[in-house]
Amino acid sequence: MNRHQRLLRRILSGQADANIRFRDVKALLLALGFDERIRGSHHIYELPGLPEVVTLQPQGTNAKRYQVRQLRKLLIQYQLFELLEDD
């Protein structure tokens, strides 16, 4: 299991939302194929064909808790976690 799969498992479990590092979430989204653009402190991620965007802001070195919850909902709703299963 690689680091992206481990992080994905942590996010999907919902037990560590406040302790997920921002840089790890960023790397996961890029590995899933999201495009990144930055506006100030907002990092906006878009996946071609996906009607929603993911917006993240760092809170210190971690991602904000509510944004991790929103990301989990999106990953489940669109079954994006399946994109990493082949690795």
N, C-alpha and C positions, 0 to 999 in steps of 0.2 A: 504494500500500500504506500503510495507516494504522499508527499506533504500536502498536495492539493486535496487528495481523497480524505486524509485525516482531518483537515480543516473543514471540509464539506460535512463530514460526519459530526464534528463538534457543532457546526452551525445548525444542522438538521436536528440534533438532539435537543437544542434549546436550553442547555444547562449552563452555558458559559457566555451568554450574550455580552456581558460587560467586560469580558476578558479576552476578546478577540482582537488581535493586532490589526491596525489599519493596513499596514503594508502587506500582510498576509491576505486580507480580503481583496485588496487591489490585485495582487498576483493571481488569485483564484479567478477573479472576473476576467482578467486578460487571458488566462488559460482556457476559459470557457468560450472565448472568441468575442468578448465585448470590446467595443471601441471606447477610448477614454478621451474626455475633454475636461479642461479645468477652468473654472471661473472663480477666482479668489480662493476661498478655502473649500469650495464645493467641487468634488470630483464627480463627474456625470458619466455614466456608463450606458452605452446603447448596444443592443445586439440586433443586427439586421433581421427583420422579420418579426421582431418582438414589439408589441404595441406599447410597452411600458419601459421607462428608463429607471436606472438605479442611481440614486444620488447619495454620496457618502461624504462625511466630514470627519476629519480626525478629532479626537478628544484626547489630547496628549498623544500617546503612542497607540491608543486603541481606537476602534471604530465606535461610533455612538450606539448604545444599546438598542434604541428604537429602530435605527437603520439596519441593524443586524436582523431584527425581527421582521422588518419589511423585506429584506433580502431572502430570508428563509421562506416567507410566504410566496414570493415570486419563484424561487427555485422549485418549490413543491407544485405550485399552480401550473407552471409550464414544463415541469419535469426536466429541468435543466441539469439536474444532477446526473442524468443518464449520459451526458456528453463526456463525462470523465470515466465512465465505467470501462471503456475500451482501452484505457491507458494501462 
